[in-house]
């Protein structure tokens, strides 16, 4: 039996909705998951577009083309969906490691790969884990969420809110100050700093905001510190934690977009700016778009790739022995292509993934299951030139067993990425150990002086004991145990210095095979829809009918609006702690009512 996680169809079971307005929604089954994989494609099969690889861009493209009326054949060399953004079990991760080391088809864009799995100290059930190769978060005001709603693909997904953002500065982790309420109540901000931040927030979210008056000739950080007189510390928080910008040289105009993205995403569905896909990030969303494409007529076959293509005869030979006549275009992910695009230049993303044997209450809100931690440039002992971004996924995400969490670290540093990731990990370990080993409960009321704000002689003695115990613990092996540790360098054809990394060029091989851009170091999904639209336009001639389909009638449109209102209410209750006990246990933010 194939080692894989349960699909949305298998997890859902009953199709009864949690929301009274919602009618039953049948989730289409996919070849190779709920349906058996096709052993061999029919003889003399032809298609308008052959797509190789079920990554996110390719899956969105397949659905868009199918709904437009094109005949699409969509294949993948793997026996699972997701390609370069797949969500893998432990066993699948082992196989990915071996295949990537051997540079096989479907695994050609990785290097410096290291994998450690501690199956000696832990009893590992492979399917209890969902490891994202390229994790991402979803801003509530973004083209991706707009498309998920418009295309009704959200019916095949489940989402949770994410509002916890932390910055590492001055050798400690601080929670992001991003709203007017946070600024007013902050005890660390001076009155002058509060006024400066309020002035900037008023400017950036104003309905009269005019980007045409701002230039990229000035660096974003210089713009914030000179125009708005923000101190460097708060400028860094706005740029790297709130904006999630990974290029320190970004211009003011481009950079302000990232900051506006966060602020304009607040309070759309609740008191949080971002969501993530439960049970797996981009891999789950890729699979959801494939389900939509299958409904529209796309044929799917896993375990199959392209062996050769003649652009004159338009004949593609597949690895299963099939010969396919392609009427229009062949599209292949760089990961699964047998040839590189012309003038291809690789850029690097260093990644580290760790499954930790403990929960992560230090960085995660009581009402949520994930958080983001950012190490700005020059915040580590390595004097990191680029930020290190960390996505933490806890038990409630459906990606690991209870009492465990997954840490995803990455940076676009091209030369010393692994060094910077290790330095960031050490700071996380140190903070984690301090939080879990300092004996707070040892102190009693009698250990404090009369004013209650300082320790007396007894209290100082206990403090010394706790600090000595803590000092002996830090650096000791085994305090934090890793069930899995995966490190690798991801090669991408995306220029990391561009906004979202994507450009306007349609990249092709010498045979005319279109190669979509690989995942970038951008933590959000921004830029992906534009990449799919660019290729769609190259094939069809225009993008005006990109997902221009009347998926629902007017009555159902009203239902969707009611559903979103219901989601907003449920999410807001959870954030404010007002959910009843059963809803707290479920801890689910669903867009798929």
C-alpha positions as CSV (number, residue, x, y, z in Angstrom):
1,X,0.0,0.0,0.0
2,X,1.3,3.5,-0.9
3,X,2.5,5.4,2.1
4,X,0.6,8.7,1.9
5,X,-1.5,10.9,4.2
6,X,-5.3,10.8,4.1
7,X,-6.8,13.1,1.4
8,X,-9.5,15.7,1.9
9,X,-12.0,13.2,0.7
10,X,-10.9,10.6,3.2
11,X,-10.7,13.1,6.1
12,X,-14.0,14.7,5.5
13,X,-16.1,11.5,5.4
14,X,-19.6,13.0,5.7
15,X,-20.3,15.9,3.4
16,X,-22.6,17.6,6.0
17,X,-21.7,21.2,6.4
18,X,-21.0,22.9,9.7
19,X,-22.7,26.0,8.4
20,X,-26.5,26.1,7.9
21,X,-26.4,28.1,4.7
22,X,-24.1,25.7,2.9
23,X,-25.4,23.0,0.6
24,X,-23.7,19.6,0.4
25,X,-20.4,19.9,-1.6
26,X,-19.1,16.8,-3.3
27,X,-15.3,16.7,-3.5
28,X,-14.1,15.2,-6.8
29,X,-11.8,12.2,-6.6
30,X,-8.3,12.2,-8.1
31,X,-6.4,9.7,-10.1
32,X,-3.7,8.1,-8.0
33,X,-5.3,9.0,-4.7
34,X,-9.0,7.9,-4.4
35,X,-9.0,6.5,-7.9
36,X,-6.4,4.0,-9.1
37,X,-3.7,5.4,-11.2
38,X,-4.0,4.8,-15.0
39,X,-1.5,2.0,-15.9
40,X,-1.2,3.2,-19.5
41,X,-2.6,6.1,-21.5
42,X,-4.8,5.2,-24.5
43,X,-3.2,4.8,-27.9
44,X,-3.3,7.7,-30.3
45,X,-4.2,10.1,-27.5
46,X,-3.9,13.8,-28.3
47,X,-4.2,16.9,-26.2
48,X,-4.0,20.6,-26.6
49,X,-1.6,21.1,-23.7
50,X,0.7,18.6,-22.0
51,X,1.7,19.7,-18.5
52,X,4.5,17.9,-16.6
53,X,4.6,18.3,-12.9
54,X,1.8,19.0,-10.4
55,X,3.4,21.9,-8.6
56,X,1.3,25.0,-7.7
57,X,1.8,27.0,-10.9
58,X,1.3,24.0,-13.1
59,X,-1.9,22.9,-11.3
60,X,-3.5,26.4,-11.4
61,X,-2.6,26.5,-15.1
62,X,-4.2,23.1,-15.7
63,X,-7.4,24.1,-14.1
64,X,-7.6,27.5,-15.9
65,X,-7.0,25.9,-19.3
66,X,-9.5,23.1,-18.7
67,X,-12.2,25.4,-17.7
68,X,-11.5,27.6,-20.7
69,X,-12.1,24.5,-22.9
70,X,-8.6,23.2,-23.6
71,X,-7.9,19.5,-23.6
72,X,-5.2,19.0,-20.9
73,X,-3.1,16.0,-20.1
74,X,-1.4,16.5,-16.7
75,X,1.4,14.1,-15.6
76,X,3.9,13.8,-12.8
77,X,7.0,11.6,-12.4
78,X,6.1,11.1,-8.7
79,X,3.4,8.9,-7.3
80,X,2.0,11.9,-5.3
81,X,0.8,15.4,-6.2
82,X,2.7,18.6,-5.5
83,X,6.1,18.2,-7.2
84,X,8.4,20.9,-5.9
85,X,5.9,22.1,-3.3
86,X,4.8,18.6,-2.1
87,X,3.7,17.7,1.4
88,X,5.5,14.5,2.3
89,X,5.2,11.7,4.9
90,X,8.4,10.5,6.7
91,X,8.8,7.6,4.2
92,X,8.2,9.9,1.2
93,X,10.8,12.3,2.7
94,X,13.3,9.4,2.8
95,X,12.6,8.6,-0.8
96,X,12.8,12.2,-1.8
97,X,16.2,12.4,-0.1
98,X,17.5,9.4,-2.1
99,X,16.1,10.5,-5.4
100,X,17.4,14.0,-5.0
101,X,20.9,12.7,-4.1
102,X,20.8,10.7,-7.3
103,X,19.5,13.7,-9.3
104,X,16.7,11.7,-10.8
105,X,13.9,13.2,-12.9
106,X,11.6,15.2,-10.6
107,X,14.4,15.8,-8.1
108,X,16.9,17.9,-10.1
109,X,16.7,21.2,-8.3
110,X,18.3,20.4,-5.0
111,X,21.8,20.1,-3.6
112,X,23.7,20.0,-0.3
113,X,21.1,17.6,1.0
114,X,21.3,16.1,4.5
115,X,18.7,14.1,6.4
116,X,18.7,12.7,9.9
117,X,15.8,10.7,11.3
118,X,15.8,9.6,14.9
119,X,13.8,6.4,14.8
120,X,15.9,4.9,17.7
121,X,14.4,7.1,20.4
122,X,11.0,7.7,18.8
123,X,8.4,5.4,17.5
124,X,7.6,7.1,14.2
125,X,4.3,6.6,12.3
126,X,5.2,8.0,8.9
127,X,1.7,9.2,7.9
128,X,1.3,11.3,11.1
129,X,3.7,13.8,9.5
130,X,3.3,16.2,6.7
131,X,6.6,17.8,5.7
132,X,6.3,20.8,3.3
133,X,9.2,21.2,0.8
134,X,8.3,24.9,0.3
135,X,6.0,26.1,3.0
136,X,4.0,29.3,2.5
137,X,1.3,31.4,4.2
138,X,-1.7,33.1,2.6
139,X,-2.5,36.8,3.2
140,X,-6.3,37.4,3.5
141,X,-6.1,40.2,0.9
142,X,-4.2,38.6,-1.9
143,X,-4.7,37.4,-5.5
144,X,-4.4,33.7,-4.4
145,X,-7.3,33.9,-1.9
146,X,-9.4,35.8,-4.4
147,X,-8.8,33.0,-7.0
148,X,-9.6,30.3,-4.4
149,X,-12.9,31.9,-3.7
150,X,-13.7,32.8,-7.3
151,X,-12.9,29.3,-8.6
152,X,-14.6,27.5,-5.6
153,X,-11.4,25.6,-5.1
154,X,-11.6,26.6,-1.4
155,X,-14.3,23.9,-1.1
156,X,-11.4,21.3,-1.2
157,X,-9.3,23.0,1.5
158,X,-9.3,23.8,5.2
159,X,-7.6,26.9,6.6
160,X,-6.4,28.2,10.0
161,X,-5.6,31.7,11.1
162,X,-2.0,32.9,11.8
163,X,-1.5,36.2,13.7
164,X,1.7,35.6,15.8
165,X,4.8,37.3,14.3
166,X,8.0,37.7,16.3
167,X,11.3,39.5,15.7
168,X,14.7,38.5,17.1
169,X,16.5,41.6,18.2
170,X,18.9,42.5,21.1
171,X,19.4,38.8,21.7
172,X,15.7,38.2,22.5
173,X,12.4,37.5,20.7
174,X,9.8,40.3,20.7
175,X,6.2,40.1,19.5
176,X,5.4,42.3,16.5
177,X,3.7,45.6,17.2
178,X,1.5,46.2,14.1
179,X,-1.9,47.7,15.0
180,X,-3.0,51.0,16.6
181,X,-4.0,49.1,19.7
182,X,-0.6,47.4,20.0
183,X,1.1,50.8,19.7
184,X,-1.1,52.5,22.3
185,X,-0.6,49.7,24.8
186,X,3.1,49.0,24.2
187,X,5.3,49.5,27.2
188,X,8.5,49.4,25.2
189,X,7.7,52.3,22.8
190,X,8.3,55.9,23.9
191,X,5.7,58.5,23.3
192,X,7.7,60.0,20.5
193,X,8.1,56.5,18.8
194,X,4.4,55.9,19.2
195,X,3.6,59.2,17.4
196,X,6.1,58.4,14.6
197,X,4.6,54.9,14.0
198,X,1.1,56.2,14.1
199,X,1.9,58.8,11.5
200,X,3.4,56.1,9.3
201,X,0.4,53.7,9.7
202,X,-2.0,56.5,8.9
203,X,-0.1,57.2,5.7
204,X,0.4,53.6,4.5
205,X,-3.3,52.5,4.9
206,X,-4.8,55.7,3.8
207,X,-7.4,55.5,1.0
208,X,-5.5,58.4,-0.6
209,X,-2.2,56.5,-0.6
210,X,-0.4,57.4,-3.9
211,X,2.6,55.2,-4.7
212,X,3.4,57.3,-7.8
213,X,5.0,59.9,-5.6
214,X,7.4,57.3,-4.1
215,X,10.6,56.1,-5.9
216,X,12.6,52.9,-5.9
217,X,15.7,55.1,-6.2
218,X,15.7,55.3,-2.4
219,X,16.2,52.2,-0.2
220,X,13.1,51.3,1.9
221,X,15.0,51.4,5.2
222,X,16.5,54.7,4.3
223,X,13.0,56.0,3.4
224,X,11.5,54.9,6.7
225,X,14.3,56.3,8.8
226,X,14.6,59.7,7.0
227,X,11.0,60.5,5.8
228,X,9.2,59.1,8.9
229,X,12.2,59.4,11.3
230,X,11.6,55.8,12.6
231,X,14.4,54.3,14.6
232,X,16.3,51.4,13.0
233,X,14.8,48.8,15.3
234,X,11.2,49.6,14.3
235,X,12.1,50.0,10.7
236,X,13.5,46.5,10.7
237,X,10.3,45.2,12.3
238,X,8.2,46.8,9.5
239,X,10.4,45.6,6.7
240,X,11.4,42.1,7.7
241,X,8.7,40.8,10.2
242,X,5.6,42.7,9.1
243,X,6.5,42.9,5.4
244,X,8.3,39.6,5.3
245,X,10.8,41.2,2.8
246,X,13.9,39.0,2.2
247,X,15.9,41.5,0.1
248,X,17.5,44.3,2.2
249,X,18.2,46.4,-0.9
250,X,14.5,46.7,-1.9
251,X,13.4,50.1,-3.1
252,X,10.9,52.2,-1.2
253,X,8.0,51.8,-3.6
254,X,8.3,48.1,-3.9
255,X,8.9,47.6,-0.2
256,X,5.9,49.7,0.9
257,X,3.6,47.2,-1.1
258,X,4.7,44.4,1.3
259,X,4.0,46.5,4.4
260,X,0.5,47.5,3.0
261,X,-0.2,43.9,2.2
262,X,0.0,42.9,5.9
263,X,-1.9,45.9,7.2
264,X,-4.7,45.7,4.6
265,X,-5.1,42.0,5.4
266,X,-5.9,42.7,9.0
267,X,-9.5,42.3,10.2
268,X,-10.9,41.0,6.8
269,X,-11.9,37.7,8.4
270,X,-10.8,38.4,12.0
271,X,-8.0,39.9,14.0
272,X,-5.3,38.2,11.9
273,X,-3.6,39.0,8.5
274,X,-2.7,35.5,7.3
275,X,-3.9,32.0,6.9
276,X,-2.3,28.7,6.1
277,X,-3.6,25.5,4.6
278,X,-4.2,22.8,7.2
279,X,-2.6,19.4,6.6
280,X,0.0,20.9,4.3
281,X,0.6,24.2,2.5
282,X,1.2,24.7,-1.2
283,X,1.0,20.9,-1.8
284,X,-2.6,20.8,-0.5
285,X,-3.6,23.8,-2.6
286,X,-1.9,22.2,-5.7
287,X,-4.0,19.1,-5.2
288,X,-7.1,21.2,-4.8
289,X,-6.6,22.9,-8.1
290,X,-5.9,19.5,-9.7
291,X,-9.4,18.4,-8.4
292,X,-10.9,21.4,-10.1
293,X,-9.0,20.6,-13.3
294,X,-10.2,17.0,-13.2
295,X,-13.8,18.2,-13.0
296,X,-13.3,20.3,-16.1
297,X,-11.9,17.3,-18.0
298,X,-8.1,17.2,-17.4
299,X,-6.6,13.7,-17.6
300,X,-4.2,12.8,-14.7
301,X,-1.5,10.2,-14.6
302,X,1.1,9.9,-11.9
303,X,4.5,8.1,-12.1
304,X,5.0,9.3,-15.6
305,X,7.2,11.9,-17.2
306,X,8.2,13.2,-20.6
307,X,11.1,11.5,-22.3
308,X,11.4,13.6,-25.4
309,X,9.5,16.2,-27.5
310,X,9.8,17.1,-31.1
311,X,8.4,20.6,-31.6
312,X,8.1,20.1,-35.4
313,X,5.9,17.0,-35.3
314,X,4.6,18.1,-31.9
315,X,5.0,14.5,-30.7
316,X,5.8,13.8,-27.0
317,X,7.2,10.5,-25.9
318,X,6.4,9.6,-22.2
319,X,8.3,7.3,-19.9
320,X,5.3,4.8,-19.8
321,X,5.8,4.2,-23.5
322,X,2.9,6.4,-24.6
323,X,3.2,8.7,-27.6
324,X,1.1,11.9,-27.4
325,X,0.2,14.4,-30.1
326,X,0.3,17.9,-28.6
327,X,-1.8,20.4,-30.5
328,X,-0.6,23.6,-28.7
329,X,2.1,23.6,-26.0
330,X,4.1,21.5,-23.6
331,X,4.7,23.0,-20.1
332,X,7.1,21.3,-17.7
333,X,8.3,22.2,-14.2
334,X,12.0,22.8,-14.1
335,X,12.2,19.9,-11.6
336,X,10.9,17.4,-14.1
337,X,12.2,18.8,-17.3
338,X,14.8,16.8,-19.2
339,X,16.2,20.1,-20.6
340,X,16.9,23.5,-19.1
341,X,15.4,26.7,-20.4
342,X,17.5,28.9,-22.6
343,X,19.7,31.4,-20.6
344,X,18.7,29.8,-17.3
345,X,20.4,31.2,-14.2
346,X,20.0,29.4,-10.9
347,X,19.5,31.2,-7.6
348,X,19.6,29.5,-4.2
349,X,17.4,29.2,-1.2
350,X,18.8,27.5,1.9
351,X,16.3,25.5,3.9
352,X,16.2,23.6,7.2
353,X,13.3,21.6,8.4
354,X,13.1,20.2,12.0
355,X,10.5,18.1,13.7
356,X,10.8,18.9,17.4
357,X,9.6,16.5,20.1
358,X,8.0,19.2,22.1
359,X,5.2,21.8,21.6
360,X,6.0,25.4,21.0
361,X,4.0,27.6,23.4
362,X,6.9,30.1,23.5
363,X,6.0,31.5,20.1
364,X,2.4,30.3,19.5
365,X,-0.8,31.9,20.8
366,X,-3.1,29.8,22.9
367,X,-5.8,30.1,20.3
368,X,-3.7,29.3,17.3
369,X,-1.3,26.5,16.0
370,X,1.4,28.4,14.1
371,X,3.6,31.4,14.2
372,X,6.4,33.3,12.3
373,X,9.8,34.2,13.7
374,X,12.2,36.6,11.8
375,X,15.9,37.2,12.3
376,X,16.6,40.5,10.5
377,X,20.0,41.2,8.8
378,X,22.9,41.5,11.2
379,X,20.9,40.1,14.1
380,X,23.0,36.9,14.4
381,X,26.6,36.2,15.3
382,X,27.3,35.4,11.6
383,X,26.3,39.1,10.7
384,X,23.7,37.7,8.3
385,X,23.3,39.8,5.2
386,X,19.8,38.5,4.6
387,X,17.0,37.8,7.0
388,X,16.3,34.2,8.2
389,X,12.5,33.5,8.2
390,X,11.0,30.7,10.3
391,X,7.5,29.2,10.1
392,X,6.5,27.2,13.1
393,X,3.7,24.6,12.7
394,X,2.2,23.1,15.9
395,X,0.0,20.1,16.6
396,X,-3.2,21.8,15.5
397,X,-2.0,22.2,11.9
398,X,-2.5,18.5,11.2
399,X,1.1,18.2,10.2
400,X,2.5,16.4,13.2
401,X,1.4,14.4,16.2
402,X,0.2,16.0,19.5
403,X,3.0,17.5,21.6
404,X,5.3,18.1,18.7
405,X,5.9,20.9,16.2
406,X,7.8,21.6,12.9
407,X,10.3,24.4,12.4
408,X,10.8,25.6,8.9
409,X,13.9,27.9,8.5
410,X,15.0,29.5,5.2
411,X,17.1,32.3,3.8
412,X,18.1,33.5,0.3
413,X,21.7,34.1,1.4
414,X,23.7,32.7,-1.7
415,X,27.0,31.9,0.0
416,X,26.6,31.2,3.7
417,X,22.9,30.2,4.0
418,X,23.6,27.0,6.0
419,X,25.8,28.9,8.4
420,X,23.1,31.6,9.0
421,X,20.3,28.9,9.5
422,X,22.5,27.1,12.1
423,X,23.0,30.4,13.9
424,X,19.3,31.1,14.0
425,X,18.6,27.6,15.2
426,X,21.0,28.0,18.1
427,X,19.2,31.1,19.2
428,X,15.8,29.4,19.0
429,X,17.2,26.4,21.0
430,X,18.7,28.7,23.6
431,X,15.5,30.7,24.1
432,X,13.4,27.5,24.1
433,X,15.6,25.9,26.8
434,X,15.5,29.1,29.0
435,X,11.7,29.1,28.8
436,X,11.3,25.4,29.7
437,X,14.0,25.1,32.3
438,X,13.9,28.3,34.3
439,X,12.1,27.4,37.6
440,X,9.4,30.0,37.8
441,X,7.3,27.9,40.2
442,X,10.0,27.9,42.8
443,X,9.4,31.5,43.8
444,X,6.9,32.3,46.6
445,X,5.3,35.5,47.9
446,X,7.9,35.6,50.7
447,X,10.8,35.8,48.2
448,X,9.8,39.4,47.2
449,X,10.6,42.7,49.0
450,X,7.7,44.8,50.4
451,X,7.1,46.6,47.1
452,X,6.6,43.3,45.3
453,X,8.9,44.5,42.4
454,X,12.2,43.2,43.7
455,X,13.6,40.0,45.3
456,X,14.7,39.8,48.9
457,X,17.7,37.7,50.1
458,X,15.7,34.5,49.9
459,X,14.4,35.3,46.4
460,X,18.0,36.2,45.2
461,X,19.2,32.8,46.4
462,X,16.5,31.0,44.5
463,X,17.2,33.1,41.4
464,X,20.9,32.2,41.6
465,X,20.0,28.5,41.8
466,X,17.7,28.7,38.8
467,X,20.3,30.5,36.7
468,X,23.0,28.0,37.6
469,X,20.7,25.2,36.6
470,X,19.8,26.9,33.4
471,X,23.5,27.7,32.6
472,X,24.3,24.0,33.0
473,X,21.4,23.0,30.7
474,X,22.2,25.3,27.7
475,X,24.3,23.5,25.1
476,X,23.6,20.1,26.6
477,X,22.7,17.6,24.0
478,X,19.3,15.9,24.3
479,X,17.5,18.9,25.9
480,X,15.7,19.5,22.6
481,X,15.3,16.3,20.6
482,X,14.8,16.3,16.8
483,X,12.7,13.5,15.3
484,X,13.7,14.7,11.8
485,X,16.3,17.2,10.5
486,X,16.4,17.9,6.8
487,X,18.7,20.5,5.2
488,X,19.0,21.3,1.5
489,X,19.7,24.1,-1.0
490,X,16.8,24.6,-3.4
491,X,17.7,25.8,-6.8
492,X,15.3,28.2,-8.5
493,X,15.1,30.1,-11.7
494,X,13.6,33.0,-9.9
495,X,15.7,36.2,-9.3
496,X,15.3,36.7,-5.5
497,X,16.1,40.4,-5.8
498,X,12.9,41.1,-7.8
499,X,9.5,41.7,-6.1
500,X,8.2,38.2,-5.4
501,X,11.1,37.0,-7.6
502,X,9.0,36.6,-10.8
503,X,9.7,38.4,-14.1
504,X,7.7,39.0,-17.3
505,X,9.6,36.5,-19.5
506,X,8.2,33.2,-20.6
507,X,11.1,30.8,-20.2
508,X,11.4,28.0,-22.8
509,X,13.8,25.2,-23.7
510,X,15.4,24.9,-27.2
511,X,12.4,22.6,-28.1
512,X,9.9,25.3,-27.1
513,X,8.8,23.6,-23.8
514,X,7.6,26.3,-21.4
515,X,9.3,26.2,-18.0
516,X,7.3,27.9,-15.2
517,X,9.3,29.6,-12.4
518,X,10.2,27.4,-9.4
519,X,9.1,28.4,-5.9
520,X,10.8,31.5,-4.6
521,X,12.0,32.5,-1.2
522,X,8.9,34.6,-0.8
523,X,6.9,33.2,2.2
524,X,3.6,34.2,0.7
525,X,1.8,33.0,-2.4
526,X,2.1,36.4,-4.0
527,X,3.4,36.3,-7.6
528,X,2.2,32.7,-8.3
529,X,-1.1,33.7,-9.9
530,X,0.7,36.2,-12.1
531,X,3.1,33.5,-13.2
532,X,0.2,31.2,-14.1
533,X,-1.5,34.0,-16.0
534,X,1.6,34.8,-17.9
535,X,1.9,31.2,-19.3
536,X,-1.9,31.0,-19.8
537,X,-1.6,34.1,-22.1
538,X,1.4,32.6,-23.9
539,X,-0.8,29.5,-24.8
540,X,-4.2,31.1,-25.3
541,X,-3.2,34.5,-26.6
542,X,-4.8,36.6,-23.8
543,X,-5.7,36.2,-20.1
544,X,-9.1,37.9,-20.1
545,X,-10.8,34.6,-19.7
546,X,-8.5,33.2,-17.1
547,X,-10.9,31.4,-14.7
548,X,-13.7,33.5,-16.3
549,X,-16.3,30.8,-15.6
550,X,-19.7,31.0,-13.9
551,X,-19.0,28.4,-11.3
552,X,-22.1,29.0,-9.3
553,X,-25.6,30.5,-9.8
554,X,-26.7,33.7,-8.0
555,X,-28.3,31.8,-5.1
556,X,-25.0,30.0,-4.4
557,X,-23.1,33.3,-4.7
558,X,-25.2,34.5,-1.8
559,X,-24.5,31.3,0.1
560,X,-20.7,31.8,-0.3
561,X,-21.0,35.4,1.0
562,X,-22.9,34.1,4.0
563,X,-20.3,31.3,4.5
564,X,-17.5,33.8,4.6
565,X,-19.4,35.9,7.1
566,X,-19.8,32.8,9.2
567,X,-16.1,32.0,9.0
568,X,-15.2,35.6,10.1
569,X,-17.5,35.2,13.1
570,X,-16.0,31.9,14.1
571,X,-12.4,33.0,13.6
572,X,-13.0,36.2,15.6
573,X,-14.5,34.2,18.5
574,X,-11.4,32.0,18.5
575,X,-9.0,34.9,18.5
576,X,-10.8,36.5,21.5
577,X,-11.2,33.2,23.3
578,X,-15.0,33.1,23.2
579,X,-15.4,29.7,21.4
580,X,-17.0,27.0,23.4
581,X,-14.9,24.0,24.4
582,X,-15.8,21.8,21.5
583,X,-14.8,24.5,19.0
584,X,-11.6,25.1,20.9
585,X,-10.7,21.5,20.6
586,X,-11.4,21.5,16.8
587,X,-9.4,24.8,16.4
588,X,-10.3,24.8,12.7
589,X,-10.6,27.8,10.5
590,X,-12.5,26.5,7.5
591,X,-13.2,28.3,4.3
592,X,-14.9,25.1,3.0
593,X,-18.1,25.3,5.1
